[in-house]
Amino acid sequence: MKKTKIFLATAIAGIVTLVAIAADHIDAPAVQGGTSDITDFYAFQGENTSNIAFVANVQGLLGPGNDTQNATFDENVLIEFNIDNTGDSVEDLVIQAIPRDGKMYVFGPISPTQTGLNSTIASNAANQLSVDITAYGESAIVESSAGMMAFAGPRDDPFFMDFAQYGQIIAGNATSFNNPGADTFAGTNVLSVVVEVPKSMIGGTGTINTWVEAKRRQ
């Protein structure tokens, strides 16, 4: 139980840092307007407390209706969840998700063939599954295999930020956020990839660093 608490606290601390960096919502020049744009990353204990869930949201600011209905995962973009369970900030395990023909294929957790910016899809991983990508407005489709579960499809953007007030603070016209603030992302959607795995597949000492990357096929 003590290890579980340390594990979760470490994961959440990592999330706070990663959200601040990765929650760009299409304002990062390198990915502006691109299908590889990561809006947010979350990791948390599953409803089954023996599991941990990883969530990557991409393609933010999708309006309701046609914007979301027409949005699709890019088949040339790999979503890769990185897990460091030795404390050296280098991925020891990866979970990879890549779409193809209306399905999301998930591989891992598995040791990567190489670390860093380049990846090879682990199509021979012992742990793998595929799930139909849920269409906009439809009930969530979830598939499971060997204790893993996965979902892929549009979801309401969970990120809360009052950008108008933030702009006022940056401009020196205000010193704090309003309470309550205005949710800039209310009514907008993202494309989500959710993978839940047993903690026993993660291993390590009970503490992890975790981050997500979107990697485009070269």
Buried (B, 14 or more C-beta within 10 A) or exposed (E): EEEEEBBBEBBEEBBEEBBEEBBBBEEBEEBEEBBBBBBBBBBBBBEEEEBBBBBBBBBBBBEBEEBBBEBEBBEEBBBBBBBBBBEEEEBBBBBBBBBEEEBBBBBBBBEBEEBEEEBEBBEEBEBBBBBBBBEBEEEEBBBEEEBBBBBBBBBBBEBEBBBEBBEBEEEEEBEEBEEEBEBBBEEBBBBBBBBBBBBEBBBBEBBBBBBBBBBEEE
